């Protein structure tokens, strides 16, 4: 039964994930965190950040992570096959039709109409992640600084998101290590610095 649920959940994500990775993330969240509760919100957020730092499509990385979490290697295989299958079927069946009719007003209008919906879905998920990060942060000024630096790096410096995530992880690790060392007293005991 769990394999069938994995297959159906990831097949739905593959079908409705029009536009690729960023549009699929809210669908992954809805299916895997909210509906089936296969992973917690924190695990999902952490692994989404890690998946963005790795090369390759986000859909297959998230499917592999969640499938593996639920049912090991066989779960990862089922989840990946299910998320990719709709894309493969549609590409094989409709590629010629889409190519033939791509400039037709109805098809063009349909493509233009779906883009705002995708933007709203992505924005809502981003807002939820920002709220979670803000609520769980011990150092609110550090979170605000990371938010501003990330926006500058992505929008103005045009850095790749994986590089920004890598820098954020390294910086956070260095800062937390520095704080822990600062708290240690000369005798090796924890202090309240």
N, C-alpha and C positions, 0 to 999 in steps of 0.2 A: 504493500500500500504506500509506503513512504517513497518508493521509487516512482510510482505513478504520480504522487503529489509533486515530487521534484520535477518530473517531466512536464506536467501540466503548467506549473508555475513558470518555469523557464521558457516553455513554448509560448505562453502568453506574453512574456517579456519580449521574446523575439518577434512576435507578430505585431505588437503595439509599439515597439521601440522605433518608430519612424524617425529617421534622421541620424541614427547611430548612437554612440556612447553617451553623450550628455543627456539625451532624451530617455535613455534606458535607466539611468540612475534612480529617478523617482519611482520607476516601475519596480526595480529591484527592492527598493525601500518598502514599497507598499506590499509586495508579495512576501518578502523574506523576513522583514522586521515586524510589520503590522499584522499581516494576515496569518502567516504560519509560525511566527516567532522563532525562527530557526537561529537567528543571531540577535544580540541586543543592539540597541541604538549605538552604544559606545563601540562595540566590535565592528559594526557596519561602517561607522565614521572612520575609525582607525584604518580599517582595511581598504576603504575607498581612497584614503590619502596614500597609502602604500601602493595600491594598484595604479594610481595616477603617476607615481614615480617610476614605475616599471614600464618597459616597452611593450607595445602590442595593444590590441583593442581592450577597452575597459570591460566590455560585456563578458568576454571569455575569462578574464581574470576574476571578476566578481563571481561568475557562475562556478568556476573551479574552487574558489575559496569557500563559498557557501555549500556547494555540493559535498566538498571534502569534510566540512564541519558536520554536516548532517549524516553522511553515510560513507565516509572515507573515500578511497580512490574510485570505487564504483559510483559513488554519488557524484563525484567531480566529473566523471565521464558522462553520466546521464545528464547532468545539468548543462555541460558544455554542448553536447549533441543537441539537446532540446532548444537551447538559445540560438544555435546556429542554423538548425534545420529550417525554420520558416524563411530565413534570409536566402538560403540556398534554393529552396523551392520557388520562391517568388522570383529570384533572379533568373532561374532556368525558364520558368513559365511565362514571365512577363517582359523580359528584357527587349525582345523584338517589338512588342506592342508599345511599350513606353518610348522606345527610340522612334517609332513611327509616328506617335501622337504627341511627342513632347512639346511641340509648339502650339498645339490646339488650345484655344482659350479656356475651355473647361478644365483641362489637366493643369495648365499653368495657374489658374485661379485656385484650384484645390491645393496645390503646393504652397502658394502664397498664404492661403487661409490657415494652414496648419502651423505656420511658423510662430505666430503670437502665442498659440496654445503651448507650444514647446517652451517658449521663453518664460511663460508664467509658471509652468511646472518646475522648471529649473530654478527660478527665482524663489519659489515657495520652499523648495528643499534647501536652498542656500540659506535662507532666513532661519529655518529650523536648525541647521548645523551651527549657524552663528550664535543663536540663542543657547544651544547646548554647550558650546565651547565657552561662552561668557559665564553661564551659570556654574560650570564645573571648574572654572579657573580660580586658582588661589591668588594669582597676581593679575588683576584686571588691567593694570597699566601695561604689563607685558603682552597681553592679548591684543590690546588696542594698538600697541607698537607693531606687533606682527601683522595685524590686519592692514595697517597703513603701508608698511614695507612690502607686503605681498601685492597690494594694489599697485604701488609704484613699479615694482619689478615686472608685473604682468602687463600693465597698461602702457607704461612709459618707456621701460627698458626692453620690453618685448622678450623677456626671458621665457624659456620653456617652462611649463608648469611643473614638470618633474624636477628641474633644477631648483625651482623655488621651494618645493616640498623638501628636497634634499638639504638645502641651506637651512630651512626652518627646523628640520629634525636635528641637524648637527648643532645649530645654535641653541636649541632647547636642551639638548644633551649637555653641551658645554656649560650653559648657565646653571642647570640643576646640579651638575657635578661641582661647580664652583660654590654654590650655596651649601651643599652638604659638607664640603671641605671647610668652609668658613665657620660652620656650626661646631666642628670638632675642636675640642680644647687641647692644649699641649699634652695632657696626660692620656689622650686617646678616648676621653669620655665625651658624650654628646653634651653640648651646651645650649643655651637659649639665646644665641646671638641674634 
